[in-house]
């Protein structure tokens, strides 16, 4: 069995970190390498991660821990974790989300059966303090760069890629939407991702994470303008496509339970 590296950035996630780490160590796939990089949290997140790693470190479950000296943002933090990772497969889970126990096994089987190097899946959505899902976000059986380019259809908590085929893909340092930017880069190299229709992960809606509509426009525009380097006119054109895809197609893929 090939090693899976789990990229797990942490910032002030002490309250939810145990649920997240439990969902990783309870995977029915081994071997695992859990790379935790704490972005200079000012709560007990890093101390908890260290204690947790001592309890669960085994021959087939390895922890790598690092703490940033200063808060640097999710992109820098994920890149640090990526640099420390040594596995064949790269998977991603933020410290407030959860995986189903069979998540990695089903995705790696899908990669092998499809011959593709990227896999993603449907996922559940649950409110901050309640584990019962309120919705499921469905996915396409196949996701191309061109489709992902129009809006972010790939939930970062579900994505996995084969680094032995495409290498490690550096994560953008833009402060927001760096996960979307990374998966655009991944699909540009790897070709289409295979999608699993079953929800294999759970995304937590955080009360403190909401942003204004103006902020959302700015963050998404920066993917086109800053990360992809498009002209102002081209970036505005793709933002028009983004709004159409987001509100008429992606939103329709979210089913309330």
C-alpha positions as CSV (number, residue, x, y, z in Angstrom):
1,X,0.0,0.0,0.0
2,X,1.3,3.5,-0.9
3,X,1.7,6.2,1.7
4,X,-1.0,9.0,1.8
5,X,0.1,12.4,3.2
6,X,-2.7,14.4,4.8
7,X,-2.1,18.1,4.6
8,X,-3.7,19.5,7.8
9,X,-3.3,23.3,8.4
10,X,-4.3,24.5,11.8
11,X,-5.2,28.0,13.1
12,X,-7.0,28.4,16.4
13,X,-8.9,25.2,15.9
14,X,-8.6,23.7,19.4
15,X,-12.3,23.2,19.7
16,X,-12.7,21.2,16.5
17,X,-9.3,19.6,16.1
18,X,-10.0,16.4,17.9
19,X,-13.0,15.5,15.6
20,X,-10.8,16.3,12.6
21,X,-7.8,14.2,13.7
22,X,-10.1,11.3,14.8
23,X,-11.6,11.2,11.4
24,X,-8.1,10.9,9.9
25,X,-6.7,8.2,12.2
26,X,-10.0,6.2,11.9
27,X,-9.5,5.9,8.1
28,X,-9.6,2.2,7.0
29,X,-6.6,3.0,4.7
30,X,-3.0,2.6,5.8
31,X,-0.2,3.8,5.8
32,X,-0.9,7.4,6.7
33,X,1.3,10.5,7.2
34,X,-0.5,13.3,8.9
35,X,1.3,16.6,8.4
36,X,0.1,19.3,10.8
37,X,1.3,22.8,10.4
38,X,0.1,25.3,12.9
39,X,-0.1,28.9,11.7
40,X,1.0,30.6,15.0
41,X,-2.3,29.9,16.8
42,X,-2.9,31.8,20.0
43,X,-5.0,29.0,21.5
44,X,-4.1,25.5,22.6
45,X,-4.2,24.0,19.1
46,X,-0.5,23.1,18.7
47,X,-0.1,21.8,22.2
48,X,-3.2,19.6,21.6
49,X,-1.8,18.3,18.3
50,X,1.5,17.4,19.9
51,X,-0.2,15.5,22.7
52,X,-2.6,13.8,20.2
53,X,0.3,12.7,18.0
54,X,2.1,11.0,20.9
55,X,-1.0,9.0,21.7
56,X,-1.8,7.8,18.1
57,X,1.7,7.6,16.5
58,X,2.1,4.0,15.2
59,X,4.2,2.2,12.7
60,X,1.6,2.8,9.9
61,X,0.4,6.2,11.2
62,X,3.1,8.9,11.3
63,X,2.7,12.5,12.5
64,X,4.8,15.4,11.3
65,X,4.3,18.6,13.2
66,X,5.5,22.2,12.6
67,X,4.5,25.6,14.0
68,X,5.0,28.8,12.0
69,X,6.8,31.6,13.9
70,X,4.2,34.1,12.8
71,X,0.8,33.9,11.2
72,X,1.3,33.6,7.5
73,X,-2.0,32.5,6.0
74,X,-3.5,29.3,4.7
75,X,-1.5,29.2,1.5
76,X,1.9,29.5,3.1
77,X,0.9,27.1,5.8
78,X,-0.3,24.4,3.4
79,X,2.9,24.8,1.3
80,X,5.0,24.2,4.4
81,X,3.0,21.0,5.1
82,X,3.4,20.0,1.4
83,X,7.1,20.5,1.6
84,X,7.3,18.2,4.6
85,X,5.1,15.5,3.1
86,X,6.7,12.3,1.7
87,X,3.7,10.3,0.5
88,X,2.7,9.2,-3.0
89,X,-0.8,10.6,-2.6
90,X,-1.6,14.2,-1.3
91,X,-4.9,14.7,0.5
92,X,-6.2,17.8,2.3
93,X,-8.3,18.4,5.4
94,X,-8.7,21.6,7.3
95,X,-8.9,21.4,11.1
96,X,-12.6,21.9,11.3
97,X,-13.8,19.4,8.7
98,X,-14.3,15.6,8.9
99,X,-13.7,12.6,6.7
100,X,-15.8,9.4,6.5
101,X,-13.8,6.3,7.5
102,X,-13.7,4.8,4.0
103,X,-12.8,8.1,2.2
104,X,-9.2,7.4,1.3
105,X,-9.7,3.7,0.4
106,X,-12.6,4.6,-2.0
107,X,-10.7,7.4,-3.7
108,X,-7.5,5.5,-4.2
109,X,-9.5,2.6,-5.7
110,X,-11.2,5.1,-8.0
111,X,-7.9,6.5,-9.1
112,X,-6.5,3.0,-9.9
113,X,-9.7,1.9,-11.7
114,X,-10.0,5.2,-13.8
115,X,-6.3,5.6,-14.6
116,X,-6.6,9.3,-13.5
117,X,-4.3,11.1,-11.0
118,X,-6.9,13.3,-9.3
119,X,-10.1,12.3,-7.4
120,X,-12.7,14.3,-5.6
121,X,-16.1,13.5,-4.1
122,X,-19.5,14.8,-2.9
123,X,-19.6,16.1,0.6
124,X,-22.0,16.8,3.4
125,X,-22.5,20.3,4.9
126,X,-23.2,20.7,8.6
127,X,-23.7,23.6,10.9
128,X,-20.9,24.6,13.3
129,X,-22.1,22.9,16.5
130,X,-24.2,20.1,15.0
131,X,-22.8,17.0,13.3
132,X,-26.1,16.2,11.6
133,X,-25.8,17.2,7.9
134,X,-28.2,19.9,6.6
135,X,-27.2,19.4,2.9
136,X,-25.2,17.4,0.4
137,X,-23.1,19.0,-2.3
138,X,-23.1,16.7,-5.3
139,X,-20.3,16.5,-8.0
140,X,-19.7,15.8,-11.6
141,X,-18.5,12.2,-12.6
142,X,-15.6,14.0,-14.3
143,X,-14.3,17.5,-13.7
144,X,-12.1,19.2,-16.3
145,X,-9.9,22.3,-15.9
146,X,-12.3,24.2,-18.2
147,X,-15.3,23.5,-15.9
148,X,-13.4,24.2,-12.7
149,X,-12.1,27.4,-14.3
150,X,-15.6,28.8,-14.3
151,X,-16.3,28.3,-10.6
152,X,-14.9,26.1,-7.7
153,X,-16.6,22.8,-8.0
154,X,-14.0,20.9,-6.1
155,X,-14.3,20.8,-2.3
156,X,-10.7,20.9,-1.0
157,X,-11.6,18.5,1.9
158,X,-12.4,15.9,-0.7
159,X,-9.5,16.3,-3.1
160,X,-6.6,13.8,-3.5
161,X,-3.9,13.6,-6.2
162,X,-1.1,11.2,-7.1
163,X,2.2,13.1,-6.6
164,X,4.1,10.3,-8.2
165,X,2.5,11.2,-11.5
166,X,2.2,14.9,-11.4
167,X,4.6,16.0,-8.7
168,X,3.8,18.2,-5.7
169,X,1.8,21.2,-6.9
170,X,2.7,24.4,-5.0
171,X,-0.2,26.2,-3.4
172,X,-0.8,29.9,-4.1
173,X,0.1,32.4,-1.4
174,X,-3.1,34.6,-2.1
175,X,-4.9,35.0,1.2
176,X,-8.2,33.6,0.0
177,X,-9.3,31.0,-2.5
178,X,-5.9,29.5,-2.7
179,X,-7.5,26.0,-2.6
180,X,-9.4,26.7,-5.8
181,X,-6.2,28.2,-7.4
182,X,-4.3,25.0,-6.4
183,X,-6.8,22.6,-7.9
184,X,-6.8,24.7,-11.1
185,X,-3.1,24.2,-11.3
186,X,-3.5,20.5,-10.5
187,X,-6.0,19.8,-13.2
188,X,-4.0,21.9,-15.7
189,X,-1.2,19.4,-15.2
190,X,-3.1,16.2,-14.6
191,X,-6.2,16.4,-16.8
192,X,-9.7,15.6,-15.6
193,X,-10.5,14.5,-12.0
194,X,-12.7,11.5,-11.4
195,X,-15.7,12.3,-9.2
196,X,-17.3,10.0,-6.6
197,X,-21.0,10.7,-6.1
198,X,-21.1,9.4,-2.5
199,X,-20.4,12.0,0.1
200,X,-17.1,11.0,1.7
201,X,-16.4,14.1,3.8
202,X,-18.3,16.7,5.9
203,X,-17.8,20.5,5.7
204,X,-18.4,22.6,8.8
205,X,-20.2,25.9,8.3
206,X,-18.4,28.2,10.7
207,X,-20.3,31.1,12.3
208,X,-17.2,33.3,12.1
209,X,-16.3,32.6,8.5
210,X,-18.9,34.5,6.6
211,X,-17.8,37.2,4.2
212,X,-19.6,40.1,2.5
213,X,-20.6,39.7,-1.1
214,X,-18.1,42.4,-2.0
215,X,-15.3,40.4,-0.3
216,X,-16.4,37.2,-2.2
217,X,-16.2,39.0,-5.5
218,X,-12.7,40.4,-4.6
219,X,-11.4,37.0,-3.6
220,X,-12.6,35.2,-6.7
221,X,-11.5,38.0,-9.0
222,X,-8.0,37.6,-7.5
223,X,-7.8,34.0,-8.7
224,X,-8.2,35.2,-12.3
225,X,-6.3,38.4,-12.0
226,X,-3.5,37.6,-9.6
227,X,-3.0,33.8,-9.7
228,X,-3.7,33.2,-13.3
229,X,-2.4,36.5,-14.4
230,X,-5.3,37.5,-16.7
231,X,-5.9,41.0,-17.9
232,X,-8.5,43.1,-16.2
233,X,-10.9,42.6,-19.2
234,X,-10.4,38.9,-19.3
235,X,-10.7,38.6,-15.5
236,X,-14.0,40.5,-15.6
237,X,-15.3,38.3,-18.4
238,X,-14.5,35.2,-16.4
239,X,-16.2,36.7,-13.3
240,X,-19.3,37.0,-15.4
241,X,-19.1,33.3,-16.2
242,X,-18.3,32.6,-12.6
243,X,-21.6,34.2,-11.4
244,X,-23.6,32.2,-13.9
245,X,-22.0,28.9,-12.9
246,X,-22.1,29.6,-9.2
247,X,-25.8,30.6,-8.9
248,X,-27.4,28.6,-11.7
249,X,-25.4,25.3,-11.8
250,X,-23.3,24.9,-8.6
251,X,-26.1,26.0,-6.3
252,X,-28.5,23.5,-7.9
253,X,-26.0,20.7,-7.1
254,X,-26.5,21.4,-3.3
255,X,-29.4,19.4,-2.0
256,X,-31.0,20.2,1.3
257,X,-31.6,17.2,3.6
